[in-house]
Amino acid sequence: MVSKTTAKTKRISLAGDVEPEKAFWSSDGRVFKNLKELAAALEKMDGKVWDFHVTCEKNDFANWIEEVFGQKQLGAAIRKVKNPKTAARRVKSKLEAPKFWSFLM
């Protein structure tokens, strides 16, 4: 039996695909299974899609990053950005960071 603490704190690999039930469903019908797909989509994302997922009350992208990947600092960084291209750069930067330094991000 796995304890609740262990199950909640288990992190998903930043490079790997999430389980289908944890995928991100975009308002335009696209589905993202990993952060690389999210970054690629954010680079070309239409403003209407961004505005649907990011409002002053919510940030679906930051929530997904924090809740599914356990990346609280990356999620906080995504909450601060004002457009999808900047969000894409932040996600890509995290993915490209050497593993040795990843604990700092």
C-alpha positions as CSV (number, residue, x, y, z in Angstrom):
1,M,0.0,0.0,0.0
2,V,1.3,3.5,-1.0
3,S,0.9,6.2,1.6
4,K,-1.1,9.3,0.7
5,T,2.1,11.4,1.3
6,T,4.1,9.4,-1.1
7,A,1.4,9.4,-3.8
8,K,0.9,13.2,-3.5
9,T,4.6,14.1,-3.6
10,K,5.6,11.8,-6.5
11,R,6.9,13.9,-9.3
12,I,6.5,13.2,-13.0
13,S,9.5,13.5,-15.2
14,L,9.7,16.9,-16.8
15,A,10.5,15.2,-20.2
16,G,8.0,12.4,-20.0
17,D,4.3,12.1,-20.9
18,V,1.7,12.2,-18.2
19,E,-1.0,9.7,-17.9
20,P,-4.0,10.4,-20.2
21,E,-6.2,11.6,-17.3
22,K,-3.6,14.2,-16.3
23,A,-3.1,15.7,-19.8
24,F,-3.9,19.3,-20.4
25,W,-6.9,19.9,-22.6
26,S,-6.7,23.3,-24.4
27,S,-9.8,25.3,-25.2
28,D,-8.9,24.9,-28.9
29,G,-9.1,21.1,-28.7
30,R,-5.4,20.4,-28.5
31,V,-4.1,18.0,-25.8
32,F,-0.7,18.3,-24.2
33,K,0.9,15.3,-22.6
34,N,4.2,16.9,-21.5
35,L,6.0,20.2,-21.0
36,K,7.7,20.1,-24.3
37,E,4.3,20.0,-26.1
38,L,3.1,22.8,-23.9
39,A,6.1,25.0,-24.7
40,A,5.7,24.4,-28.5
41,A,2.0,25.2,-28.3
42,L,2.6,28.4,-26.2
43,E,5.0,29.7,-28.8
44,K,2.3,29.8,-31.4
45,M,-0.7,30.2,-29.2
46,D,-3.6,32.4,-30.3
47,G,-4.4,35.2,-27.9
48,K,-8.0,34.0,-27.5
49,V,-6.7,30.6,-26.2
50,W,-4.3,32.2,-23.8
51,D,-7.0,34.6,-22.5
52,F,-9.3,31.6,-21.9
53,H,-6.8,29.8,-19.8
54,V,-5.1,32.9,-18.1
55,T,-7.3,35.4,-16.3
56,C,-6.8,37.5,-13.2
57,E,-8.6,34.7,-11.3
58,K,-6.8,31.7,-12.7
59,N,-3.9,30.4,-14.7
60,D,-4.6,26.9,-16.0
61,F,-1.0,26.4,-17.3
62,A,0.6,27.3,-14.0
63,N,-1.9,25.1,-12.1
64,W,-1.1,22.1,-14.4
65,I,2.6,22.6,-14.1
66,E,2.4,22.8,-10.3
67,E,-0.2,20.0,-9.7
68,V,0.9,17.5,-12.3
69,F,4.7,18.0,-12.4
70,G,5.2,19.3,-8.9
71,Q,7.0,22.3,-10.2
72,K,5.9,25.0,-7.8
73,Q,8.7,27.5,-8.8
74,L,8.0,27.1,-12.5
75,G,4.3,27.5,-11.9
76,A,4.9,30.7,-10.0
77,A,7.1,32.0,-12.8
78,I,4.4,31.2,-15.4
79,R,1.8,33.1,-13.2
80,K,3.9,36.3,-13.6
81,V,4.1,36.4,-17.4
82,K,1.7,38.3,-19.5
83,N,1.8,36.4,-22.8
84,P,2.2,32.9,-24.2
85,K,5.6,33.5,-25.9
86,T,7.2,34.5,-22.6
87,A,5.6,31.5,-20.9
88,A,7.0,29.3,-23.6
89,R,10.5,30.6,-23.0
90,R,10.2,30.0,-19.2
91,V,9.1,26.4,-19.8
92,K,11.8,25.7,-22.4
93,S,14.4,27.2,-20.1
94,K,13.3,24.7,-17.4
95,L,13.5,21.8,-19.8
96,E,16.9,22.8,-21.0
97,A,18.4,23.4,-17.6
98,P,21.2,21.0,-16.7
99,K,19.8,18.4,-14.1
100,F,22.6,19.5,-11.7
101,W,21.1,23.0,-11.4
102,S,17.4,22.0,-11.7
103,F,17.0,22.1,-7.9
104,L,17.5,25.9,-8.1
105,M,14.7,26.5,-10.6
